[in-house]
Amino acid sequence: MIKILYEDNHILVVLKPINVPVQMDESKDLDLLTILKQYLKDKYNKPGNVYLGLVHRLDRPVGGIMVFAKTSKASSRLSEQVRMHKFEKRYYAIVEGRFSSDSGKMHDFILKDKKRNISVVSHLGKESILNYRVIDFSHNYSLVDINLLTGRSHQIRVQFSSRNHALYGDQKYNKSAKVGQQIALFSYYLSFYHPVTHQKLEYIENIPNEYPWNLFSIK
């Protein structure tokens, strides 16, 4: 069962499980959008199709907080907030190596290669910016808090790996990742403005209580 963090007539905020696609992909595995539509259909005994708007995404192997729109008006207003950078999305990630500075900014241009489903740093790409802060260091890994300012495909994974700080368990961008390892990237914080009341909403979740997250302490 999907953990529901908040629900009203306009929005649905949930905790996305790891390794569940947000929407149907070539794997044909059960996706989050379909699961949540069925949840709404059953809960409210709705006949026919249920509307649920996809406002933003998380990569399949990544878990964390997401908001969905229950009406087209809410979807339009939330999507506009995304475009205007009014969403604040923060992530925890475990990356290889020690940083020379406890905080910094990564500013690149990232290009999506749709055929190979990877992204690369390229002057032909879209501007991609994030800020990071190192929280802890253990076993040659750093725990970083990331404020994602733009939402490009695989942005965090590409920007850190391009600086020799690939994410633990990243099967796509970390050559050291072992088969079966789970990527250590988690969307722990999301804030935005309610599409109808305009109240600022904030949601926070704790990091997973499992390896390698339990190598670190968050203060």
NORGIHU-V333815 format. One record per pair of residues at least 12 apart in sequence whose C-alpha atoms are under 10 Angstrom apart, sorted by the first residue. I is the first residue (numbers start at 1). J is the second residue. Records with the same first field share a line. If there is no record, write none. Layout:
I: J / J
This chain:
1: 17 / 35 / 36 / 39
2: 14 / 15 / 16 / 17 / 32 / 35 / 36 / 39
3: 15 / 16 / 17 / 65
4: 16 / 36 / 65 / 66
5: 65 / 66 / 67 / 203 / 204 / 205
6: 67 / 203
7: 67 / 68 / 69 / 70
8: 69 / 70
9: 69 / 70 / 71 / 74 / 196
10: 52 / 68 / 69 / 70 / 71 / 72 / 73 / 74 / 75 / 194 / 195 / 196
11: 52 / 53 / 67 / 68 / 69 / 70 / 71 / 74 / 75 / 78 / 194 / 195 / 196
12: 36 / 40 / 52 / 53 / 66 / 67 / 68 / 69 / 70
13: 65 / 66 / 67 / 68 / 69 / 190 / 203
14: 32 / 36 / 64 / 65 / 66 / 67 / 68 / 203
15: 63 / 64 / 65 / 66 / 67 / 187 / 188 / 205
16: 32 / 58 / 60 / 61 / 62 / 63 / 64 / 65 / 66 / 67 / 186 / 187
17: 32 / 60 / 61 / 62 / 63 / 64 / 65 / 186
18: 58 / 59 / 60 / 61 / 62 / 63 / 64 / 182 / 183 / 185 / 186
19: 31 / 59 / 60 / 61 / 62 / 63 / 182 / 183
20: 32 / 33 / 58 / 59 / 60 / 61 / 62 / 63
21: 33 / 34 / 57 / 58 / 59 / 60 / 61 / 62
22: 34 / 35 / 54 / 56 / 57 / 58 / 59 / 60 / 66
23: 35 / 54 / 57 / 60
25: 60
31: 60
32: 60
33: 52 / 53 / 54 / 68
34: 50 / 52
36: 50 / 52 / 68
37: 49 / 50 / 51 / 52 / 53 / 70
38: 50
40: 52 / 70
50: 70 / 71
51: 69 / 70 / 71 / 72
52: 68 / 69 / 70 / 71 / 72 / 74 / 75
53: 67 / 68 / 69 / 70 / 71 / 72 / 73 / 74 / 75 / 76 / 78 / 79
54: 66 / 67 / 68 / 69 / 70 / 75 / 78 / 79
55: 67 / 68 / 69 / 74 / 75 / 76 / 77 / 78 / 79 / 80 / 81 / 82
56: 68 / 78 / 79 / 82 / 87 / 151
57: 151 / 153
58: 151 / 153 / 154 / 186 / 187
59: 153 / 154 / 185
61: 169 / 170 / 171 / 182 / 183 / 184 / 185 / 186
62: 182 / 183 / 184 / 185 / 186 / 187
63: 91 / 183 / 184 / 185 / 186 / 187 / 188 / 207 / 208
64: 90 / 91 / 92 / 185 / 186 / 187 / 188 / 189 / 190 / 204 / 205 / 206 / 207 / 208
65: 89 / 90 / 91 / 186 / 187 / 188 / 189 / 190 / 191 / 203 / 204 / 205
66: 89 / 187 / 188 / 189 / 190 / 191 / 203
67: 190 / 191 / 192
69: 195
73: 195 / 196
74: 194 / 195 / 196
75: 195
76: 195
77: 193 / 194 / 195 / 196
78: 192 / 193 / 194 / 195 / 196
79: 195
80: 195
81: 192 / 193 / 195
82: 150 / 151 / 192
83: 150 / 151
85: 148 / 149 / 150 / 151 / 192
86: 149 / 191 / 192 / 193
87: 148 / 149 / 150 / 190 / 191 / 192 / 193
88: 147 / 148 / 149 / 150 / 189 / 190 / 191 / 192 / 202
89: 146 / 147 / 148 / 149 / 150 / 151 / 187 / 188 / 189 / 190 / 191 / 192
90: 130 / 131 / 132 / 145 / 146 / 147 / 148 / 149 / 186 / 187 / 188 / 189 / 190 / 191 / 204
91: 132 / 144 / 145 / 146 / 147 / 148 / 156 / 185 / 186 / 187 / 188 / 189 / 190 / 207
92: 132 / 133 / 134 / 135 / 143 / 144 / 145 / 146 / 147 / 184 / 185 / 186 / 187 / 188 / 189 / 206 / 207 / 213
93: 132 / 134 / 141 / 142 / 143 / 144 / 145 / 146 / 156 / 157 / 160 / 166 / 167 / 168 / 183 / 184 / 185 / 186 / 187 / 207 / 213
94: 134 / 136 / 137 / 138 / 141 / 142 / 143 / 144 / 145 / 165 / 166 / 167 / 168 / 169 / 183 / 184 / 185 / 186 / 212 / 213 / 215 / 216
95: 137 / 140 / 141 / 142 / 143 / 144 / 157 / 160 / 161 / 164 / 165 / 166 / 167 / 168 / 169 / 170 / 174 / 183 / 184 / 185
96: 137 / 138 / 139 / 140 / 141 / 142 / 143 / 160 / 161 / 164 / 165 / 166 / 167 / 168 / 174 / 176
97: 137 / 138 / 139 / 140 / 141 / 142 / 143 / 164 / 165 / 166 / 167
98: 134 / 136 / 137 / 138 / 139 / 140 / 141 / 142 / 143 / 164 / 165
99: 133 / 134 / 137 / 141 / 142 / 144 / 165
101: 133 / 134
102: 132 / 133 / 134 / 135 / 136 / 144
103: 131 / 132 / 133 / 134 / 135 / 144 / 145 / 146
104: 130 / 131 / 132 / 133 / 134 / 146
105: 129 / 130 / 131 / 132 / 133 / 146 / 147
106: 128 / 129 / 130 / 131 / 132 / 148 / 156 / 159 / 160 / 163
107: 127 / 128 / 129 / 130 / 131 / 159
108: 120 / 121 / 122 / 123 / 125 / 126 / 127 / 128 / 129 / 130 / 155 / 158 / 159
109: 121 / 122 / 123 / 124 / 125 / 126 / 127 / 128 / 129 / 152 / 155 / 159
110: 122 / 123 / 124 / 125 / 126 / 127 / 128 / 129 / 152 / 153 / 154 / 155 / 158 / 159
111: 123 / 124 / 125 / 126 / 127 / 128 / 152 / 153 / 155
112: 124 / 125 / 126 / 152 / 153 / 154 / 155
113: 153
117: 153 / 154 / 172
118: 153 / 154 / 158 / 172 / 173
119: 152 / 153 / 154 / 155 / 157 / 158 / 159 / 172 / 173
120: 153 / 154 / 155 / 158 / 159 / 162 / 173
121: 155 / 158 / 159 / 162
125: 152
126: 150 / 152
127: 150 / 151 / 152
128: 148 / 149 / 150 / 151 / 152 / 153 / 155 / 156 / 159
129: 147 / 148 / 149 / 150 / 151 / 152 / 155 / 156 / 159
130: 146 / 147 / 148 / 149 / 150 / 151 / 155 / 156 / 159
131: 144 / 145 / 146 / 147 / 148 / 149
132: 144 / 145 / 146 / 147 / 148
133: 145 / 146 / 147
134: 146
135: 216 / 217 / 218 / 219
136: 215 / 216 / 217 / 218 / 219
137: 215 / 216 / 217
138: 212 / 215 / 216 / 217
139: 212 / 215 / 216
141: 165 / 166 / 167 / 168 / 212 / 215 / 216
142: 165 / 167 / 168 / 215 / 216
143: 167 / 184 / 185 / 212 / 213 / 215 / 216 / 217 / 218
144: 185
145: 186 / 187 / 188 / 218
146: 185 / 186 / 187 / 188
147: 189
154: 172 / 173
156: 185
157: 170 / 172 / 173 / 174 / 183 / 185
158: 172 / 173 / 174
160: 173 / 174
161: 173 / 174 / 175
162: 174
167: 182 / 183 / 184 / 185
168: 181 / 182 / 183 / 184 / 185 / 212
169: 181 / 182 / 183 / 184 / 185 / 212
170: 182 / 183 / 184 / 185
171: 183
181: 212
182: 211 / 212
183: 212
184: 207 / 208 / 211 / 212 / 213
185: 207 / 213
186: 205 / 206 / 207 / 208
187: 204 / 205 / 206 / 207
188: 203 / 204 / 205 / 206 / 207 / 208
189: 202 / 203 / 204 / 205 / 206
190: 202 / 203 / 204 / 205
191: 203 / 204
206: 218
